[in-house]
Amino acid sequence: MDSIKMACAALALGLLGACASPQDKAANAQADAAKAQERVANERLELVNKYQKCVKDAGDDQQKASACDSYLKAADALK
């Protein structure tokens, strides 16, 4: 009988330990949000770099340079 009580107590402690506290959940959510913001910032930087390269490659050709605006608009959309 004592071994059953001990097993139940160990099981209860194990289940309680497996539950994350609200603080843990909030910290995880905050870390996930920071990672998502970092990915967006990296994508924006990549789009701006593509825009700058496109404008440089276009040189004096206004038609080619205006085609590069899609990179800039995409970067602005990620703000």
mmCIF file of the N, C-alpha and C atoms, coordinates in Angstrom:
data_MODEL
# 
_entry.id   MODEL 
# 
loop_
_atom_site.group_PDB 
_atom_site.id 
_atom_site.type_symbol 
_atom_site.label_atom_id 
_atom_site.label_alt_id 
_atom_site.label_comp_id 
_atom_site.label_asym_id 
_atom_site.label_entity_id 
_atom_site.label_seq_id 
_atom_site.pdbx_PDB_ins_code 
_atom_site.Cartn_x 
_atom_site.Cartn_y 
_atom_site.Cartn_z 
_atom_site.occupancy 
_atom_site.B_iso_or_equiv 
_atom_site.pdbx_formal_charge 
_atom_site.auth_seq_id 
_atom_site.auth_comp_id 
_atom_site.auth_asym_id 
_atom_site.auth_atom_id 
_atom_site.pdbx_PDB_model_num 
ATOM 1   N N  . MET A 1 1  ? 0.815  -1.187 0.000   1.00 0.00 ? 1  MET A N  1 
ATOM 2   C CA . MET A 1 1  ? 0.000  0.000  0.000   1.00 0.00 ? 1  MET A CA 1 
ATOM 3   C C  . MET A 1 1  ? 0.864  1.258  0.000   1.00 0.00 ? 1  MET A C  1 
ATOM 4   N N  . ASP A 1 2  ? 1.964  1.223  0.756   1.00 0.00 ? 2  ASP A N  1 
ATOM 5   C CA . ASP A 1 2  ? 2.841  2.382  0.802   1.00 0.00 ? 2  ASP A CA 1 
ATOM 6   C C  . ASP A 1 2  ? 3.501  2.629  -0.549  1.00 0.00 ? 2  ASP A C  1 
ATOM 7   N N  . SER A 1 3  ? 3.813  1.584  -1.270  1.00 0.00 ? 3  SER A N  1 
ATOM 8   C CA . SER A 1 3  ? 4.447  1.754  -2.572  1.00 0.00 ? 3  SER A CA 1 
ATOM 9   C C  . SER A 1 3  ? 3.480  2.390  -3.570  1.00 0.00 ? 3  SER A C  1 
ATOM 10  N N  . ILE A 1 4  ? 2.192  2.098  -3.424  1.00 0.00 ? 4  ILE A N  1 
ATOM 11  C CA . ILE A 1 4  ? 1.191  2.714  -4.306  1.00 0.00 ? 4  ILE A CA 1 
ATOM 12  C C  . ILE A 1 4  ? 1.101  4.205  -4.011  1.00 0.00 ? 4  ILE A C  1 
ATOM 13  N N  . LYS A 1 5  ? 1.122  4.570  -2.721  1.00 0.00 ? 5  LYS A N  1 
ATOM 14  C CA . LYS A 1 5  ? 1.068  5.985  -2.340  1.00 0.00 ? 5  LYS A CA 1 
ATOM 15  C C  . LYS A 1 5  ? 2.301  6.718  -2.851  1.00 0.00 ? 5  LYS A C  1 
ATOM 16  N N  . MET A 1 6  ? 3.446  6.082  -2.741  1.00 0.00 ? 6  MET A N  1 
ATOM 17  C CA . MET A 1 6  ? 4.683  6.710  -3.206  1.00 0.00 ? 6  MET A CA 1 
ATOM 18  C C  . MET A 1 6  ? 4.669  6.874  -4.726  1.00 0.00 ? 6  MET A C  1 
ATOM 19  N N  . ALA A 1 7  ? 4.136  5.867  -5.408  1.00 0.00 ? 7  ALA A N  1 
ATOM 20  C CA . ALA A 1 7  ? 4.056  5.945  -6.865  1.00 0.00 ? 7  ALA A CA 1 
ATOM 21  C C  . ALA A 1 7  ? 3.104  7.060  -7.284  1.00 0.00 ? 7  ALA A C  1 
ATOM 22  N N  . CYS A 1 8  ? 1.988  7.191  -6.608  1.00 0.00 ? 8  CYS A N  1 
ATOM 23  C CA . CYS A 1 8  ? 1.031  8.263  -6.901  1.00 0.00 ? 8  CYS A CA 1 
ATOM 24  C C  . CYS A 1 8  ? 1.639  9.630  -6.612  1.00 0.00 ? 8  CYS A C  1 
ATOM 25  N N  . ALA A 1 9  ? 2.358  9.736  -5.517  1.00 0.00 ? 9  ALA A N  1 
ATOM 26  C CA . ALA A 1 9  ? 3.000  11.000 -5.173  1.00 0.00 ? 9  ALA A CA 1 
ATOM 27  C C  . ALA A 1 9  ? 4.062  11.356 -6.202  1.00 0.00 ? 9  ALA A C  1 
ATOM 28  N N  . ALA A 1 10 ? 4.832  10.388 -6.649  1.00 0.00 ? 10 ALA A N  1 
ATOM 29  C CA . ALA A 1 10 ? 5.862  10.642 -7.661  1.00 0.00 ? 10 ALA A CA 1 
ATOM 30  C C  . ALA A 1 10 ? 5.219  11.047 -8.980  1.00 0.00 ? 10 ALA A C  1 
ATOM 31  N N  . LEU A 1 11 ? 4.116  10.395 -9.320  1.00 0.00 ? 11 LEU A N  1 
ATOM 32  C CA . LEU A 1 11 ? 3.408  10.733 -10.549 1.00 0.00 ? 11 LEU A CA 1 
ATOM 33  C C  . LEU A 1 11 ? 2.850  12.159 -10.476 1.00 0.00 ? 11 LEU A C  1 
ATOM 34  N N  . ALA A 1 12 ? 2.276  12.508 -9.337  1.00 0.00 ? 12 ALA A N  1 
ATOM 35  C CA . ALA A 1 12 ? 1.719  13.849 -9.161  1.00 0.00 ? 12 ALA A CA 1 
ATOM 36  C C  . ALA A 1 12 ? 2.817  14.904 -9.260  1.00 0.00 ? 12 ALA A C  1 
ATOM 37  N N  . LEU A 1 13 ? 3.951  14.665 -8.639  1.00 0.00 ? 13 LEU A N  1 
ATOM 38  C CA . LEU A 1 13 ? 5.067  15.608 -8.713  1.00 0.00 ? 13 LEU A CA 1 
ATOM 39  C C  . LEU A 1 13 ? 5.592  15.727 -10.140 1.00 0.00 ? 13 LEU A C  1 
ATOM 40  N N  . GLY A 1 14 ? 5.640  14.611 -10.822 1.00 0.00 ? 14 GLY A N  1 
ATOM 41  C CA . GLY A 1 14 ? 6.092  14.632 -12.212 1.00 0.00 ? 14 GLY A CA 1 
ATOM 42  C C  . GLY A 1 14 ? 5.157  15.430 -13.097 1.00 0.00 ? 14 GLY A C  1 
ATOM 43  N N  . LEU A 1 15 ? 3.868  15.269 -12.895 1.00 0.00 ? 15 LEU A N  1 
ATOM 44  C CA . LEU A 1 15 ? 2.887  16.017 -13.690 1.00 0.00 ? 15 LEU A CA 1 
ATOM 45  C C  . LEU A 1 15 ? 2.940  17.511 -13.373 1.00 0.00 ? 15 LEU A C  1 
ATOM 46  N N  . LEU A 1 16 ? 3.118  17.844 -12.113 1.00 0.00 ? 16 LEU A N  1 
ATOM 47  C CA . LEU A 1 16 ? 3.215  19.258 -11.741 1.00 0.00 ? 16 LEU A CA 1 
ATOM 48  C C  . LEU A 1 16 ? 4.481  19.894 -12.307 1.00 0.00 ? 16 LEU A C  1 
ATOM 49  N N  . GLY A 1 17 ? 5.547  19.132 -12.324 1.00 0.00 ? 17 GLY A N  1 
ATOM 50  C CA . GLY A 1 17 ? 6.802  19.657 -12.854 1.00 0.00 ? 17 GLY A CA 1 
ATOM 51  C C  . GLY A 1 17 ? 6.769  19.843 -14.356 1.00 0.00 ? 17 GLY A C  1 
ATOM 52  N N  . ALA A 1 18 ? 5.923  19.090 -15.040 1.00 0.00 ? 18 ALA A N  1 
ATOM 53  C CA . ALA A 1 18 ? 5.845  19.182 -16.499 1.00 0.00 ? 18 ALA A CA 1 
ATOM 54  C C  . ALA A 1 18 ? 5.077  20.414 -16.956 1.00 0.00 ? 18 ALA A C  1 
ATOM 55  N N  . CYS A 1 19 ? 4.257  20.947 -16.098 1.00 0.00 ? 19 CYS A N  1 
ATOM 56  C CA . CYS A 1 19 ? 3.467  22.127 -16.465 1.00 0.00 ? 19 CYS A CA 1 
ATOM 57  C C  . CYS A 1 19 ? 4.351  23.361 -16.451 1.00 0.00 ? 19 CYS A C  1 
ATOM 58  N N  . ALA A 1 20 ? 4.250  24.147 -17.502 1.00 0.00 ? 20 ALA A N  1 
ATOM 59  C CA . ALA A 1 20 ? 5.029  25.385 -17.572 1.00 0.00 ? 20 ALA A CA 1 
ATOM 60  C C  . ALA A 1 20 ? 4.265  26.491 -16.853 1.00 0.00 ? 20 ALA A C  1 
ATOM 61  N N  . SER A 1 21 ? 5.003  27.320 -16.174 1.00 0.00 ? 21 SER A N  1 
ATOM 62  C CA . SER A 1 21 ? 4.375  28.429 -15.476 1.00 0.00 ? 21 SER A CA 1 
ATOM 63  C C  . SER A 1 21 ? 4.005  29.516 -16.480 1.00 0.00 ? 21 SER A C  1 
ATOM 64  N N  . PRO A 1 22 ? 3.105  30.415 -16.105 1.00 0.00 ? 22 PRO A N  1 
ATOM 65  C CA . PRO A 1 22 ? 2.761  31.521 -17.007 1.00 0.00 ? 22 PRO A CA 1 
ATOM 66  C C  . PRO A 1 22 ? 3.978  32.376 -17.373 1.00 0.00 ? 22 PRO A C  1 
ATOM 67  N N  . GLN A 1 23 ? 4.911  32.483 -16.432 1.00 0.00 ? 23 GLN A N  1 
ATOM 68  C CA . GLN A 1 23 ? 6.121  33.250 -16.716 1.00 0.00 ? 23 GLN A CA 1 
ATOM 69  C C  . GLN A 1 23 ? 6.963  32.566 -17.790 1.00 0.00 ? 23 GLN A C  1 
ATOM 70  N N  . ASP A 1 24 ? 7.033  31.234 -17.712 1.00 0.00 ? 24 ASP A N  1 
ATOM 71  C CA . ASP A 1 24 ? 7.776  30.486 -18.727 1.00 0.00 ? 24 ASP A CA 1 
ATOM 72  C C  . ASP A 1 24 ? 7.120  30.627 -20.090 1.00 0.00 ? 24 ASP A C  1 
ATOM 73  N N  . LYS A 1 25 ? 5.807  30.540 -20.119 1.00 0.00 ? 25 LYS A N  1 
ATOM 74  C CA . LYS A 1 25 ? 5.082  30.676 -21.373 1.00 0.00 ? 25 LYS A CA 1 
ATOM 75  C C  . LYS A 1 25 ? 5.277  32.076 -21.957 1.00 0.00 ? 25 LYS A C  1 
ATOM 76  N N  . ALA A 1 26 ? 5.236  33.089 -21.102 1.00 0.00 ? 26 ALA A N  1 
ATOM 77  C CA . ALA A 1 26 ? 5.432  34.461 -21.565 1.00 0.00 ? 26 ALA A CA 1 
ATOM 78  C C  . ALA A 1 26 ? 6.849  34.661 -22.097 1.00 0.00 ? 26 ALA A C  1 
ATOM 79  N N  . ALA A 1 27 ? 7.816  34.083 -21.411 1.00 0.00 ? 27 ALA A N  1 
ATOM 80  C CA . ALA A 1 27 ? 9.208  34.204 -21.861 1.00 0.00 ? 27 ALA A CA 1 
ATOM 81  C C  . ALA A 1 27 ? 9.407  33.513 -23.208 1.00 0.00 ? 27 ALA A C  1 
ATOM 82  N N  . ASN A 1 28 ? 8.793  32.352 -23.373 1.00 0.00 ? 28 ASN A N  1 
ATOM 83  C CA . ASN A 1 28 ? 8.884  31.647 -24.653 1.00 0.00 ? 28 ASN A CA 1 
ATOM 84  C C  . ASN A 1 28 ? 8.214  32.428 -25.769 1.00 0.00 ? 28 ASN A C  1 
ATOM 85  N N  . ALA A 1 29 ? 7.064  33.007 -25.483 1.00 0.00 ? 29 ALA A N  1 
ATOM 86  C CA . ALA A 1 29 ? 6.355  33.801 -26.486 1.00 0.00 ? 29 ALA A CA 1 
ATOM 87  C C  . ALA A 1 29 ? 7.173  35.032 -26.873 1.00 0.00 ? 29 ALA A C  1 
ATOM 88  N N  . GLN A 1 30 ? 7.802  35.646 -25.890 1.00 0.00 ? 30 GLN A N  1 
ATOM 89  C CA . GLN A 1 30 ? 8.626  36.821 -26.160 1.00 0.00 ? 30 GLN A CA 1 
ATOM 90  C C  . GLN A 1 30 ? 9.843  36.442 -27.007 1.00 0.00 ? 30 GLN A C  1 
ATOM 91  N N  . ALA A 1 31 ? 10.440 35.321 -26.709 1.00 0.00 ? 31 ALA A N  1 
ATOM 92  C CA . ALA A 1 31 ? 11.595 34.866 -27.491 1.00 0.00 ? 31 ALA A CA 1 
ATOM 93  C C  . ALA A 1 31 ? 11.177 34.550 -28.925 1.00 0.00 ? 31 ALA A C  1 
ATOM 94  N N  . ASP A 1 32 ? 10.017 33.929 -29.092 1.00 0.00 ? 32 ASP A N  1 
ATOM 95  C CA . ASP A 1 32 ? 9.517  33.631 -30.436 1.00 0.00 ? 32 ASP A CA 1 
ATOM 96  C C  . ASP A 1 32 ? 9.239  34.920 -31.205 1.00 0.00 ? 32 ASP A C  1 
ATOM 97  N N  . ALA A 1 33 ? 8.674  35.918 -30.533 1.00 0.00 ? 33 ALA A N  1 
ATOM 98  C CA . ALA A 1 33 ? 8.389  37.197 -31.187 1.00 0.00 ? 33 ALA A CA 1 
ATOM 99  C C  . ALA A 1 33 ? 9.679  37.892 -31.598 1.00 0.00 ? 33 ALA A C  1 
ATOM 100 N N  . ALA A 1 34 ? 10.690 37.818 -30.768 1.00 0.00 ? 34 ALA A N  1 
ATOM 101 C CA . ALA A 1 34 ? 11.975 38.439 -31.099 1.00 0.00 ? 34 ALA A CA 1 
ATOM 102 C C  . ALA A 1 34 ? 12.601 37.762 -32.320 1.00 0.00 ? 34 ALA A C  1 
ATOM 103 N N  . LYS A 1 35 ? 12.494 36.438 -32.389 1.00 0.00 ? 35 LYS A N  1 
ATOM 104 C CA . LYS A 1 35 ? 13.025 35.715 -33.547 1.00 0.00 ? 35 LYS A CA 1 
ATOM 105 C C  . LYS A 1 35 ? 12.277 36.097 -34.818 1.00 0.00 ? 35 LYS A C  1 
ATOM 106 N N  . ALA A 1 36 ? 10.975 36.245 -34.712 1.00 0.00 ? 36 ALA A N  1 
ATOM 107 C CA . ALA A 1 36 ? 10.173 36.633 -35.877 1.00 0.00 ? 36 ALA A CA 1 
ATOM 108 C C  . ALA A 1 36 ? 10.546 38.040 -36.339 1.00 0.00 ? 36 ALA A C  1 
ATOM 109 N N  . GLN A 1 37 ? 10.744 38.949 -35.399 1.00 0.00 ? 37 GLN A N  1 
ATOM 110 C CA . GLN A 1 37 ? 11.155 40.310 -35.754 1.00 0.00 ? 37 GLN A CA 1 
ATOM 111 C C  . GLN A 1 37 ? 12.525 40.305 -36.413 1.00 0.00 ? 37 GLN A C  1 
ATOM 112 N N  . GLU A 1 38 ? 13.407 39.463 -35.937 1.00 0.00 ? 38 GLU A N  1 
ATOM 113 C CA . GLU A 1 38 ? 14.743 39.374 -36.533 1.00 0.00 ? 38 GLU A CA 1 
ATOM 114 C C  . GLU A 1 38 ? 14.660 38.862 -37.975 1.00 0.00 ? 38 GLU A C  1 
ATOM 115 N N  . ARG A 1 39 ? 13.803 37.869 -38.203 1.00 0.00 ? 39 ARG A N  1 
ATOM 116 C CA . ARG A 1 39 ? 13.642 37.350 -39.565 1.00 0.00 ? 39 ARG A CA 1 
ATOM 117 C C  . ARG A 1 39 ? 13.085 38.421 -40.498 1.00 0.00 ? 39 ARG A C  1 
ATOM 118 N N  . VAL A 1 40 ? 12.135 39.209 -40.013 1.00 0.00 ? 40 VAL A N  1 
ATOM 119 C CA . VAL A 1 40 ? 11.560 40.286 -40.827 1.00 0.00 ? 40 VAL A CA 1 
ATOM 120 C C  . VAL A 1 40 ? 12.619 41.342 -41.119 1.00 0.00 ? 40 VAL A C  1 
ATOM 121 N N  . ALA A 1 41 ? 13.397 41.698 -40.121 1.00 0.00 ? 41 ALA A N  1 
ATOM 122 C CA . ALA A 1 41 ? 14.451 42.700 -40.322 1.00 0.00 ? 41 ALA A CA 1 
ATOM 123 C C  . ALA A 1 41 ? 15.483 42.204 -41.328 1.00 0.00 ? 41 ALA A C  1 
ATOM 124 N N  . ASN A 1 42 ? 15.842 40.932 -41.262 1.00 0.00 ? 42 ASN A N  1 
ATOM 125 C CA . ASN A 1 42 ? 16.798 40.372 -42.220 1.00 0.00 ? 42 ASN A CA 1 
ATOM 126 C C  . ASN A 1 42 ? 16.226 40.368 -43.635 1.00 0.00 ? 42 ASN A C  1 
ATOM 127 N N  . GLU A 1 43 ? 14.950 40.057 -43.757 1.00 0.00 ? 43 GLU A N  1 
ATOM 128 C CA . GLU A 1 43 ? 14.303 40.063 -45.072 1.00 0.00 ? 43 GLU A CA 1 
ATOM 129 C C  . GLU A 1 43 ? 14.268 41.484 -45.643 1.00 0.00 ? 43 GLU A C  1 
ATOM 130 N N  . ARG A 1 44 ? 13.959 42.458 -44.795 1.00 0.00 ? 44 ARG A N  1 
ATOM 131 C CA . ARG A 1 44 ? 13.947 43.855 -45.249 1.00 0.00 ? 44 ARG A CA 1 
ATOM 132 C C  . ARG A 1 44 ? 15.332 44.277 -45.718 1.00 0.00 ? 44 ARG A C  1 
ATOM 133 N N  . LEU A 1 45 ? 16.353 43.900 -44.965 1.00 0.00 ? 45 LEU A N  1 
ATOM 134 C CA . LEU A 1 45 ? 17.719 44.249 -45.329 1.00 0.00 ? 45 LEU A CA 1 
ATOM 135 C C  . LEU A 1 45 ? 18.096 43.628 -46.664 1.00 0.00 ? 45 LEU A C  1 
ATOM 136 N N  . GLU A 1 46 ? 17.696 42.388 -46.869 1.00 0.00 ? 46 GLU A N  1 
ATOM 137 C CA . GLU A 1 46 ? 17.986 41.711 -48.134 1.00 0.00 ? 46 GLU A CA 1 
ATOM 138 C C  . GLU A 1 46 ? 17.287 42.416 -49.299 1.00 0.00 ? 46 GLU A C  1 
ATOM 139 N N  . LEU A 1 47 ? 16.043 42.834 -49.090 1.00 0.00 ? 47 LEU A N  1 
ATOM 140 C CA . LEU A 1 47 ? 15.315 43.528 -50.151 1.00 0.00 ? 47 LEU A CA 1 
ATOM 141 C C  . LEU A 1 47 ? 15.939 44.888 -50.462 1.00 0.00 ? 47 LEU A C  1 
ATOM 142 N N  . VAL A 1 48 ? 16.380 45.593 -49.436 1.00 0.00 ? 48 VAL A N  1 
ATOM 143 C CA . VAL A 1 48 ? 17.034 46.893 -49.660 1.00 0.00 ? 48 VAL A CA 1 
ATOM 144 C C  . VAL A 1 48 ? 18.345 46.696 -50.412 1.00 0.00 ? 48 VAL A C  1 
ATOM 145 N N  . ASN A 1 49 ? 19.091 45.665 -50.061 1.00 0.00 ? 49 ASN A N  1 
ATOM 146 C CA . ASN A 1 49 ? 20.337 45.378 -50.779 1.00 0.00 ? 49 ASN A CA 1 
ATOM 147 C C  . ASN A 1 49 ? 20.069 45.053 -52.244 1.00 0.00 ? 49 ASN A C  1 
ATOM 148 N N  . LYS A 1 50 ? 19.014 44.275 -52.504 1.00 0.00 ? 50 LYS A N  1 
ATOM 149 C CA . LYS A 1 50 ? 18.649 43.964 -53.884 1.00 0.00 ? 50 LYS A CA 1 
ATOM 150 C C  . LYS A 1 50 ? 18.253 45.232 -54.632 1.00 0.00 ? 50 LYS A C  1 
ATOM 151 N N  . TYR A 1 51 ? 17.520 46.109 -53.953 1.00 0.00 ? 51 TYR A N  1 
ATOM 152 C CA . TYR A 1 51 ? 17.111 47.375 -54.573 1.00 0.00 ? 51 TYR A CA 1 
ATOM 153 C C  . TYR A 1 51 ? 18.340 48.203 -54.950 1.00 0.00 ? 51 TYR A C  1 
ATOM 154 N N  . GLN A 1 52 ? 19.266 48.330 -54.019 1.00 0.00 ? 52 GLN A N  1 
ATOM 155 C CA . GLN A 1 52 ? 20.466 49.132 -54.284 1.00 0.00 ? 52 GLN A CA 1 
ATOM 156 C C  . GLN A 1 52 ? 21.277 48.551 -55.434 1.00 0.00 ? 52 GLN A C  1 
ATOM 157 N N  . LYS A 1 53 ? 21.408 47.243 -55.471 1.00 0.00 ? 53 LYS A N  1 
ATOM 158 C CA . LYS A 1 53 ? 22.143 46.604 -56.565 1.00 0.00 ? 53 LYS A CA 1 
ATOM 159 C C  . LYS A 1 53 ? 21.416 46.809 -57.890 1.00 0.00 ? 53 LYS A C  1 
ATOM 160 N N  . CYS A 1 54 ? 20.111 46.696 -57.869 1.00 0.00 ? 54 CYS A N  1 
ATOM 161 C CA . CYS A 1 54 ? 19.308 46.861 -59.075 1.00 0.00 ? 54 CYS A CA 1 
ATOM 162 C C  . CYS A 1 54 ? 19.448 48.274 -59.627 1.00 0.00 ? 54 CYS A C  1 
ATOM 163 N N  . VAL A 1 55 ? 19.382 49.268 -58.741 1.00 0.00 ? 55 VAL A N  1 
ATOM 164 C CA . VAL A 1 55 ? 19.523 50.667 -59.170 1.00 0.00 ? 55 VAL A CA 1 
ATOM 165 C C  . VAL A 1 55 ? 20.925 50.904 -59.723 1.00 0.00 ? 55 VAL A C  1 
ATOM 166 N N  . LYS A 1 56 ? 21.923 50.343 -59.068 1.00 0.00 ? 56 LYS A N  1 
ATOM 167 C CA . LYS A 1 56 ? 23.297 50.504 -59.539 1.00 0.00 ? 56 LYS A CA 1 
ATOM 168 C C  . LYS A 1 56 ? 23.464 49.875 -60.919 1.00 0.00 ? 56 LYS A C  1 
ATOM 169 N N  . ASP A 1 57 ? 22.901 48.664 -61.091 1.00 0.00 ? 57 ASP A N  1 
ATOM 170 C CA . ASP A 1 57 ? 23.000 47.978 -62.373 1.00 0.00 ? 57 ASP A CA 1 
ATOM 171 C C  . ASP A 1 57 ? 22.213 48.701 -63.465 1.00 0.00 ? 57 ASP A C  1 
ATOM 172 N N  . ALA A 1 58 ? 21.128 49.370 -63.081 1.00 0.00 ? 58 ALA A N  1 
ATOM 173 C CA . ALA A 1 58 ? 20.299 50.075 -64.062 1.00 0.00 ? 58 ALA A CA 1 
ATOM 174 C C  . ALA A 1 58 ? 21.013 51.296 -64.627 1.00 0.00 ? 58 ALA A C  1 
ATOM 175 N N  . GLY A 1 59 ? 21.879 51.884 -63.822 1.00 0.00 ? 59 GLY A N  1 
ATOM 176 C CA . GLY A 1 59 ? 22.623 53.064 -64.281 1.00 0.00 ? 59 GLY A CA 1 
ATOM 177 C C  . GLY A 1 59 ? 21.687 54.208 -64.626 1.00 0.00 ? 59 GLY A C  1 
ATOM 178 N N  . ASP A 1 60 ? 21.809 54.743 -65.838 1.00 0.00 ? 60 ASP A N  1 
ATOM 179 C CA . ASP A 1 60 ? 20.997 55.884 -66.257 1.00 0.00 ? 60 ASP A CA 1 
ATOM 180 C C  . ASP A 1 60 ? 19.679 55.471 -66.901 1.00 0.00 ? 60 ASP A C  1 
ATOM 181 N N  . ASP A 1 61 ? 19.444 54.187 -67.037 1.00 0.00 ? 61 ASP A N  1 
ATOM 182 C CA . ASP A 1 61 ? 18.214 53.701 -67.661 1.00 0.00 ? 61 ASP A CA 1 
ATOM 183 C C  . ASP A 1 61 ? 17.052 53.822 -66.666 1.00 0.00 ? 61 ASP A C  1 
ATOM 184 N N  . GLN A 1 62 ? 16.200 54.825 -66.874 1.00 0.00 ? 62 GLN A N  1 
ATOM 185 C CA . GLN A 1 62 ? 15.100 55.101 -65.936 1.00 0.00 ? 62 GLN A CA 1 
ATOM 186 C C  . GLN A 1 62 ? 14.079 53.964 -65.915 1.00 0.00 ? 62 GLN A C  1 
ATOM 187 N N  . GLN A 1 63 ? 13.869 53.315 -67.052 1.00 0.00 ? 63 GLN A N  1 
ATOM 188 C CA . GLN A 1 63 ? 12.894 52.233 -67.104 1.00 0.00 ? 63 GLN A CA 1 
ATOM 189 C C  . GLN A 1 63 ? 13.355 51.057 -66.232 1.00 0.00 ? 63 GLN A C  1 
ATOM 190 N N  . LYS A 1 64 ? 14.631 50.721 -66.310 1.00 0.00 ? 64 LYS A N  1 
ATOM 191 C CA . LYS A 1 64 ? 15.169 49.651 -65.469 1.00 0.00 ? 64 LYS A CA 1 
ATOM 192 C C  . LYS A 1 64 ? 15.160 50.061 -64.004 1.00 0.00 ? 64 LYS A C  1 
ATOM 193 N N  . ALA A 1 65 ? 15.492 51.318 -63.743 1.00 0.00 ? 65 ALA A N  1 
ATOM 194 C CA . ALA A 1 65 ? 15.520 51.805 -62.362 1.00 0.00 ? 65 ALA A CA 1 
ATOM 195 C C  . ALA A 1 65 ? 14.125 51.784 -61.750 1.00 0.00 ? 65 ALA A C  1 
ATOM 196 N N  . SER A 1 66 ? 13.114 52.121 -62.530 1.00 0.00 ? 66 SER A N  1 
ATOM 197 C CA . SER A 1 66 ? 11.754 52.104 -61.986 1.00 0.00 ? 66 SER A CA 1 
ATOM 198 C C  . SER A 1 66 ? 11.288 50.670 -61.712 1.00 0.00 ? 66 SER A C  1 
ATOM 199 N N  . ALA A 1 67 ? 11.835 49.707 -62.450 1.00 0.00 ? 67 ALA A N  1 
ATOM 200 C CA . ALA A 1 67 ? 11.506 48.304 -62.192 1.00 0.00 ? 67 ALA A CA 1 
ATOM 201 C C  . ALA A 1 67 ? 12.058 47.857 -60.837 1.00 0.00 ? 67 ALA A C  1 
ATOM 202 N N  . CYS A 1 68 ? 13.072 48.529 -60.363 1.00 0.00 ? 68 CYS A N  1 
ATOM 203 C CA . CYS A 1 68 ? 13.687 48.187 -59.072 1.00 0.00 ? 68 CYS A CA 1 
ATOM 204 C C  . CYS A 1 68 ? 12.803 48.590 -57.896 1.00 0.00 ? 68 CYS A C  1 
ATOM 205 N N  . ASP A 1 69 ? 11.834 49.458 -58.155 1.00 0.00 ? 69 ASP A N  1 
ATOM 206 C CA . ASP A 1 69 ? 10.972 49.938 -57.074 1.00 0.00 ? 69 ASP A CA 1 
ATOM 207 C C  . ASP A 1 69 ? 10.209 48.808 -56.377 1.00 0.00 ? 69 ASP A C  1 
ATOM 208 N N  . SER A 1 70 ? 10.027 47.700 -57.056 1.00 0.00 ? 70 SER A N  1 
ATOM 209 C CA . SER A 1 70 ? 9.305  46.584 -56.428 1.00 0.00 ? 70 SER A CA 1 
ATOM 210 C C  . SER A 1 70 ? 10.041 46.087 -55.189 1.00 0.00 ? 70 SER A C  1 
ATOM 211 N N  . TYR A 1 71 ? 11.375 46.113 -55.233 1.00 0.00 ? 71 TYR A N  1 
ATOM 212 C CA . TYR A 1 71 ? 12.148 45.710 -54.048 1.00 0.00 ? 71 TYR A CA 1 
ATOM 213 C C  . TYR A 1 71 ? 11.917 46.676 -52.896 1.00 0.00 ? 71 TYR A C  1 
ATOM 214 N N  . LEU A 1 72 ? 11.915 47.969 -53.226 1.00 0.00 ? 72 LEU A N  1 
ATOM 215 C CA . LEU A 1 72 ? 11.740 48.982 -52.192 1.00 0.00 ? 72 LEU A CA 1 
ATOM 216 C C  . LEU A 1 72 ? 10.327 48.918 -51.607 1.00 0.00 ? 72 LEU A C  1 
ATOM 217 N N  . LYS A 1 73 ? 9.336  48.715 -52.453 1.00 0.00 ? 73 LYS A N  1 
ATOM 218 C CA . LYS A 1 73 ? 7.947  48.617 -51.970 1.00 0.00 ? 73 LYS A CA 1 
ATOM 219 C C  . LYS A 1 73 ? 7.778  47.386 -51.090 1.00 0.00 ? 73 LYS A C  1 
ATOM 220 N N  . ALA A 1 74 ? 8.417  46.289 -51.462 1.00 0.00 ? 74 ALA A N  1 
ATOM 221 C CA . ALA A 1 74 ? 8.331  45.069 -50.646 1.00 0.00 ? 74 ALA A CA 1 
ATOM 222 C C  . ALA A 1 74 ? 8.983  45.287 -49.285 1.00 0.00 ? 74 ALA A C  1 
ATOM 223 N N  . ALA A 1 75 ? 10.103 45.995 -49.274 1.00 0.00 ? 75 ALA A N  1 
ATOM 224 C CA . ALA A 1 75 ? 10.783 46.273 -48.000 1.00 0.00 ? 75 ALA A CA 1 
ATOM 225 C C  . ALA A 1 75 ? 9.919  47.170 -47.126 1.00 0.00 ? 75 ALA A C  1 
ATOM 226 N N  . ASP A 1 76 ? 9.267  48.171 -47.739 1.00 0.00 ? 76 ASP A N  1 
ATOM 227 C CA . ASP A 1 76 ? 8.387  49.056 -46.977 1.00 0.00 ? 76 ASP A CA 1 
ATOM 228 C C  . ASP A 1 76 ? 7.184  48.311 -46.415 1.00 0.00 ? 76 ASP A C  1 
ATOM 229 N N  . ALA A 1 77 ? 6.711  47.330 -47.156 1.00 0.00 ? 77 ALA A N  1 
ATOM 230 C CA . ALA A 1 77 ? 5.553  46.565 -46.697 1.00 0.00 ? 77 ALA A CA 1 
ATOM 231 C C  . ALA A 1 77 ? 5.874  45.736 -45.448 1.00 0.00 ? 77 ALA A C  1 
ATOM 232 N N  . LEU A 1 78 ? 7.134  45.461 -45.224 1.00 0.00 ? 78 LEU A N  1 
ATOM 233 C CA . LEU A 1 78 ? 7.524  44.660 -44.057 1.00 0.00 ? 78 LEU A CA 1 
ATOM 234 C C  . LEU A 1 78 ? 7.755  45.488 -42.796 1.00 0.00 ? 78 LEU A C  1 
ATOM 235 N N  . LYS A 1 79 ? 7.477  46.759 -42.861 1.00 0.00 ? 79 LYS A N  1 
ATOM 236 C CA . LYS A 1 79 ? 7.669  47.602 -41.659 1.00 0.00 ? 79 LYS A CA 1 
ATOM 237 C C  . LYS A 1 79 ? 6.686  47.245 -40.591 1.00 0.00 ? 79 LYS A C  1 
# 
